[in-house]
Amino acid sequence: MHKDDQMTPKERMGAFFSGKEVDRIPIIPFVTAVSGKVIGMTHREKRQSAKNFFLCQSACYERFGHDSISVEYGLHGIGTALGSKTNDPEDNVPAIIDHYLKDLNDLDKKLDLSKVERKNDPWAQLHYEMAQMTLEKHGEEVGVSLSTPGPITAASSLYPIEKLLRSTRKEPEKVHELLRFTTDALKILAKEFMDGGVGISLCDPVASGTILSEKAYREFVLPYTKEIIDFIHSYGKSVTYHVCGDTSALTEALVETGCNTLSIDNRVSLEDTKKRVGDKIVLMGNVDPITTMMQGTPKDVEENVKLCFRQGYDNPKKYILSTGCGIPIDSPLENIDAFMAAGRKYGKWPLNPELFIE
């Protein structure tokens, strides 16, 4: 437990969601890409083993004391399990350079769900081992959550996104067939990790309102995402759902997925989201990861945290402080320290709005 806290993250999250007193509101920065910096490890070094991933995330938790530890499975795992190829950057997140699917007419011949099973996928096995190491060391104090792609982002790891988006108009039935596969694949992945004591969160950047219209989201994303979230709920687990970019036009549809917590990008107004759906769902967000966390000063971080508190503290269904997306790998660690310090200062319970309302 962090020296500046009075409760462990598990105690805090349990009390928070059951309406009991907490020492402070939960704080969950997205420390995935940046995690290696805490122990001076490059991203490539981190990717080499389960132990390295564990050491990075463990060091983050010990330094920052945030309220959830991430298992960095990433957005491309379903694709690479089937055969998509990624590059190997020294100190950045890999990108897909060769997609497994070249033509949606090959779906029947190419898709094999057994390839995403942990026993057949070294990447999934590596992260399962990392999760077990983390649970063994920190599991009494803090929850551990697998960050998985949503169904359409998983589809884009198998088939190029520009072709996928074109196909939503020209051959929608084929897109649905691909989404059926990625949905089933994600359920297999989720089950294996949940059976191992790990929670699940969904991140679906391709579902963004900057890419899809509300109509397209409702047709190609909502039903499959709801199915996955319902599946996770059947195991007694809650789900945090994050969609990158400007999702203002999709707000109500995002809530219809049935997620327990809606994490919003910094491009979205927390104030507006609260007014529209705050009586239905816990909101989480949304300090700017680029301008504030990477390019700003600790003072800038504190001011952005205050702004988020002003906009979200009185959300009817509660509020969790977070970043609007993943903290970039080049961000100063001192800014994450400042983020946590400001969260502890302004989120101390009972909240004192005079501290952050100007």
C-alpha positions as MATLAB code, in Angstrom:
seq = 'MHKDDQMTPKERMGAFFSGKEVDRIPIIPFVTAVSGKVIGMTHREKRQSAKNFFLCQSACYERFGHDSISVEYGLHGIGTALGSKTNDPEDNVPAIIDHYLKDLNDLDKKLDLSKVERKNDPWAQLHYEMAQMTLEKHGEEVGVSLSTPGPITAASSLYPIEKLLRSTRKEPEKVHELLRFTTDALKILAKEFMDGGVGISLCDPVASGTILSEKAYREFVLPYTKEIIDFIHSYGKSVTYHVCGDTSALTEALVETGCNTLSIDNRVSLEDTKKRVGDKIVLMGNVDPITTMMQGTPKDVEENVKLCFRQGYDNPKKYILSTGCGIPIDSPLENIDAFMAAGRKYGKWPLNPELFIE';
ca = [
       0.000    0.000    0.000;
       1.284    3.462   -0.879;
       2.623    5.490    2.049;
       0.168    8.349    1.376;
      -2.935    6.142    1.428;
      -5.005    4.713    4.256;
      -6.626    1.898    2.240;
      -5.359   -0.679   -0.208;
      -6.698   -0.371   -3.767;
      -8.862   -3.472   -3.237;
     -10.329   -2.023   -0.053;
     -10.870    1.316   -1.777;
     -12.484   -0.088   -4.921;
     -14.738   -2.378   -2.906;
     -15.924    0.474   -0.714;
     -16.240    2.872   -3.638;
     -18.534    0.622   -5.656;
     -20.639   -0.363   -2.644;
     -21.248    3.243   -1.579;
     -19.126    3.128    1.573;
     -16.551    5.619    2.856;
     -13.145    5.729    1.140;
      -9.900    7.535    1.937;
      -9.819    9.039   -1.571;
     -11.456    8.480   -4.927;
      -9.823    5.819   -7.126;
      -7.012    6.931   -9.456;
      -6.182    4.832  -12.514;
      -3.671    6.359  -14.944;
      -2.999    4.313  -18.084;
       0.591    3.252  -17.402;
       1.235    0.662  -20.098;
       3.599    1.893  -22.840;
       5.462    4.050  -20.317;
       5.860    1.366  -17.653;
       9.407    0.291  -18.595;
      10.780    3.755  -17.843;
      10.219    3.220  -14.133;
      13.041    0.657  -14.039;
      15.017    1.883  -17.056;
      13.876   -0.852  -19.426;
      13.212   -0.240  -23.113;
       9.947   -1.400  -24.621;
      11.758   -4.085  -26.592;
      13.417   -5.376  -23.427;
      10.052   -5.397  -21.685;
       8.545   -7.484  -24.480;
      11.112  -10.244  -24.095;
       9.570  -12.061  -21.147;
       6.713  -12.336  -18.700;
       9.126  -11.501  -15.910;
      10.117   -8.227  -17.563;
       6.492   -7.164  -18.003;
       5.885   -8.088  -14.364;
       8.914   -6.144  -13.133;
       7.773   -3.023  -15.007;
       4.174   -3.091  -13.808;
       5.217   -4.042  -10.280;
       7.622   -1.088  -10.157;
       4.846    1.231  -11.387;
       2.523    0.087   -8.634;
       5.186    0.410   -5.952;
       6.045    3.940   -7.083;
       2.624    5.366   -7.895;
       0.181    3.324   -5.791;
      -2.559    3.495   -8.430;
      -5.710    1.427   -8.130;
      -5.360   -1.223  -10.844;
      -2.409   -3.049  -12.409;
      -2.552   -3.635  -16.166;
      -1.637   -6.756  -18.082;
      -0.268   -5.260  -21.306;
      -1.728   -7.723  -23.821;
      -2.316   -4.834  -26.220;
      -4.408   -4.255  -29.324;
      -2.765   -6.689  -31.761;
      -2.873   -9.948  -29.813;
      -5.721  -11.604  -31.714;
      -4.079  -10.702  -35.015;
      -0.645  -12.013  -34.082;
      -2.146  -15.217  -32.700;
      -3.531  -15.930  -36.173;
      -0.413  -14.818  -38.068;
      -0.316  -11.039  -38.496;
       3.247   -9.701  -38.261;
       4.445   -6.690  -36.260;
       7.640   -4.648  -36.334;
      10.079   -4.668  -33.413;
      10.832   -1.072  -32.347;
      13.445   -0.477  -29.669;
      11.373    1.854  -27.525;
       7.856    2.058  -28.829;
       4.724   -0.056  -29.108;
       4.884   -2.462  -32.103;
       2.685   -1.853  -35.121;
       1.305   -4.402  -37.559;
       3.278   -4.478  -40.816;
       1.632   -7.499  -42.467;
      -1.996   -8.431  -41.837;
      -2.984  -12.074  -41.787;
      -6.093  -11.576  -43.917;
      -5.678  -10.282  -47.474;
      -9.234  -10.876  -48.664;
     -12.454  -11.282  -46.718;
     -13.462  -14.019  -49.128;
     -10.859  -16.195  -47.375;
     -12.606  -16.077  -43.999;
     -13.881  -19.667  -44.108;
     -10.435  -21.054  -44.905;
      -8.333  -18.822  -42.698;
      -9.984  -18.381  -39.297;
      -9.192  -20.913  -36.576;
     -10.315  -20.155  -33.021;
      -7.934  -22.718  -31.542;
      -5.026  -20.410  -32.398;
      -6.117  -17.852  -29.806;
      -6.195  -20.409  -26.993;
      -3.478  -19.739  -24.476;
      -1.838  -23.124  -24.998;
      -1.356  -22.272  -28.686;
      -0.462  -18.570  -28.412;
       2.910  -17.638  -26.867;
       1.852  -13.986  -26.449;
      -1.233  -14.891  -24.435;
       0.793  -17.390  -22.395;
       3.458  -14.759  -21.642;
       0.845  -12.340  -20.314;
      -0.932  -15.037  -18.337;
       2.364  -15.827  -16.614;
       2.934  -12.115  -15.992;
      -0.542  -11.841  -14.452;
       0.104  -14.784  -12.140;
       3.408  -13.264  -10.971;
       1.598  -10.006  -10.278;
      -1.228  -11.678   -8.392;
       1.254  -13.617   -6.294;
       3.097  -10.457   -5.242;
       0.374   -7.805   -5.164;
      -2.948   -9.660   -5.448;
      -3.904   -9.178   -1.805;
      -3.725   -5.402   -2.273;
      -4.701   -4.518   -5.828;
      -6.744   -5.853   -8.719;
      -5.036   -7.035  -11.900;
      -6.774   -6.384  -15.218;
      -6.140   -7.672  -18.731;
      -6.489   -4.880  -21.289;
      -7.924   -6.413  -24.460;
      -8.995   -4.899  -27.766;
     -12.654   -4.533  -28.570;
     -14.087   -6.629  -31.416;
     -13.588   -4.184  -34.293;
     -10.068   -3.233  -33.190;
      -9.267   -6.945  -32.989;
     -10.649   -7.272  -36.532;
      -8.309   -4.496  -37.680;
      -5.368   -6.539  -36.364;
      -6.324   -9.237  -38.859;
      -7.402   -7.120  -41.832;
      -6.151   -3.591  -42.721;
      -8.328   -0.898  -41.203;
      -8.847    1.041  -44.431;
     -10.088   -2.108  -46.177;
     -12.188   -3.040  -43.171;
     -13.941    0.326  -43.132;
     -14.550    0.154  -46.875;
     -15.999   -3.310  -46.437;
     -18.571   -2.068  -43.906;
     -20.209   -0.411  -46.900;
     -19.406   -2.806  -49.751;
     -19.614   -6.235  -48.091;
     -21.102   -5.781  -44.632;
     -21.989   -9.457  -44.296;
     -18.285  -10.347  -44.499;
     -17.441   -7.776  -41.821;
     -20.072   -9.315  -39.570;
     -18.521  -12.725  -40.183;
     -15.115  -11.402  -39.161;
     -16.591   -9.692  -36.096;
     -18.286  -12.951  -35.126;
     -14.844  -14.549  -35.098;
     -13.117  -11.787  -33.093;
     -15.960  -11.740  -30.577;
     -15.657  -15.475  -30.020;
     -11.862  -15.154  -29.845;
     -12.043  -12.411  -27.218;
     -14.432  -14.496  -25.132;
     -11.953  -17.393  -25.197;
      -9.159  -15.038  -24.140;
     -11.241  -13.419  -21.412;
     -12.357  -16.749  -19.973;
      -8.835  -18.091  -19.624;
      -7.659  -14.985  -17.796;
     -10.776  -14.699  -15.629;
     -10.317  -18.337  -14.633;
      -6.840  -17.238  -13.507;
      -8.206  -14.498  -11.252;
      -7.711  -11.575  -13.641;
     -10.212   -8.817  -14.475;
     -10.970   -7.585  -17.991;
     -11.093   -4.115  -19.528;
     -11.897   -3.311  -23.153;
     -10.191   -0.719  -25.337;
     -11.602   -0.238  -28.826;
      -9.943    2.706  -30.638;
     -11.271    1.700  -34.069;
     -14.795    2.166  -32.677;
     -14.076    5.883  -32.247;
     -16.569    8.474  -33.382;
     -13.748    9.998  -35.437;
     -13.842    6.803  -37.531;
     -17.395    5.434  -37.296;
     -20.784    7.111  -37.389;
     -23.310    6.307  -34.687;
     -25.210    4.184  -37.226;
     -22.101    2.180  -38.073;
     -21.198    1.812  -34.391;
     -24.633    0.472  -33.593;
     -24.458   -2.031  -36.446;
     -20.854   -3.216  -36.316;
     -19.704   -2.619  -32.739;
     -22.491   -2.385  -30.181;
     -23.994   -5.898  -30.435;
     -20.626   -7.661  -30.325;
     -19.290   -5.511  -27.497;
     -22.448   -6.060  -25.477;
     -22.095   -9.804  -25.992;
     -18.521   -9.739  -24.657;
     -19.460   -7.577  -21.670;
     -22.450   -9.795  -20.871;
     -20.085  -12.785  -21.018;
     -17.657  -11.124  -18.583;
     -20.556  -10.214  -16.288;
     -21.590  -13.886  -16.234;
     -18.314  -14.522  -14.381;
     -19.164  -11.902  -11.780;
     -16.644   -9.388  -13.150;
     -17.172   -5.690  -13.885;
     -15.894   -4.057  -17.075;
     -14.257   -0.729  -17.844;
     -14.755    0.301  -21.480;
     -12.560    2.835  -23.267;
     -12.985    4.113  -26.817;
     -10.360    6.555  -28.035;
     -10.965    9.865  -29.793;
     -14.099   11.968  -29.968;
     -16.987    9.716  -29.012;
     -19.435   12.524  -28.244;
     -21.878   11.292  -30.896;
     -21.734    7.767  -29.467;
     -22.160    8.480  -25.753;
     -25.549    6.834  -25.254;
     -24.593    3.880  -27.434;
     -21.413    3.307  -25.408;
     -23.495    3.046  -22.241;
     -25.824    0.559  -23.950;
     -22.965   -1.942  -24.077;
     -23.635   -2.581  -20.400;
     -20.156   -1.607  -19.224;
     -19.793   -0.718  -15.560;
     -17.375    2.172  -16.026;
     -17.079    4.387  -19.092;
     -13.582    5.752  -19.665;
     -13.580    8.785  -21.946;
     -10.863   10.365  -24.060;
      -9.686   13.892  -23.311;
     -11.268   14.998  -26.603;
     -14.659   14.392  -25.010;
     -16.278   16.812  -22.564;
     -16.522   15.206  -19.146;
     -19.104   17.823  -18.197;
     -21.302   17.000  -21.214;
     -20.960   13.255  -20.688;
     -21.994   13.670  -17.055;
     -25.117   15.577  -18.069;
     -26.087   12.977  -20.674;
     -25.367    9.669  -18.943;
     -23.994   10.439  -15.475;
     -27.116    9.053  -13.835;
     -26.489    5.690  -15.506;
     -22.788    4.939  -15.225;
     -19.485    5.538  -13.422;
     -17.345    7.954  -15.444;
     -13.569    7.777  -15.690;
     -11.161   10.297  -17.195;
      -9.722   12.336  -18.701;
      -6.443   14.249  -18.219;
      -4.785   14.985  -21.570;
      -2.049   12.367  -22.136;
      -0.178   14.375  -24.790;
      -0.359   18.094  -23.990;
      -0.420   17.588  -20.232;
       1.246   14.292  -19.325;
       3.945   14.216  -22.015;
       4.544   17.874  -22.855;
       3.406   19.663  -19.699;
       4.947   20.438  -16.325;
       3.900   19.029  -12.947;
       1.960   22.256  -12.410;
       0.126   21.728  -15.711;
      -0.740   18.229  -14.551;
      -2.160   19.523  -11.290;
      -4.306   22.098  -13.089;
      -5.664   19.476  -15.511;
      -6.496   17.182  -12.598;
      -8.355   20.046  -10.903;
     -10.314   20.649  -14.110;
     -11.359   17.010  -14.261;
     -12.474   17.114  -10.648;
     -14.505   20.253  -11.303;
     -16.286   18.538  -14.173;
     -16.696   15.049  -12.763;
     -16.684   15.011   -8.971;
     -20.476   15.271   -8.646;
     -21.324   12.630  -11.234;
     -24.434   10.899   -9.846;
     -22.954    7.419  -10.399;
     -19.469    8.385   -9.159;
     -16.211    9.438  -10.786;
     -12.725    7.896  -11.156;
      -9.707   10.016  -12.048;
      -7.745    8.786  -15.054;
      -5.920    9.888  -18.160;
      -7.782   10.325  -21.434;
      -5.764    7.506  -23.022;
      -2.443    5.746  -22.577;
       0.394    7.873  -21.201;
       2.981    8.205  -24.016;
       6.300    6.460  -23.598;
       8.246    9.749  -23.670;
       6.327   11.275  -20.754;
       8.324   12.401  -17.684;
       7.764   10.099  -14.738;
       7.590   13.205  -12.545;
       4.346   14.075  -14.304;
       2.840   10.746  -13.273;
       3.995   11.445   -9.713;
       2.286   14.835   -9.975;
      -0.883   13.221  -11.351;
      -1.077   10.842   -8.393;
      -0.239   13.580   -5.873;
      -2.941   15.867   -7.262;
      -5.438   13.004   -7.293;
      -4.709   12.284   -3.649;
      -4.935   15.979   -2.749;
      -8.159   16.877   -4.520;
      -9.754   13.438   -4.262;
      -9.350   13.108   -0.496;
     -12.615   11.981    1.072;
     -14.870   13.637    1.909;
     -14.361   15.782   -1.148;
     -13.913   19.501   -0.640;
     -14.999   21.209   -3.882;
     -13.555   24.508   -2.684;
     -10.107   23.069   -3.415;
     -10.746   22.650   -7.123;
     -13.704   24.867   -8.033;
     -12.568   28.341   -9.003;
];
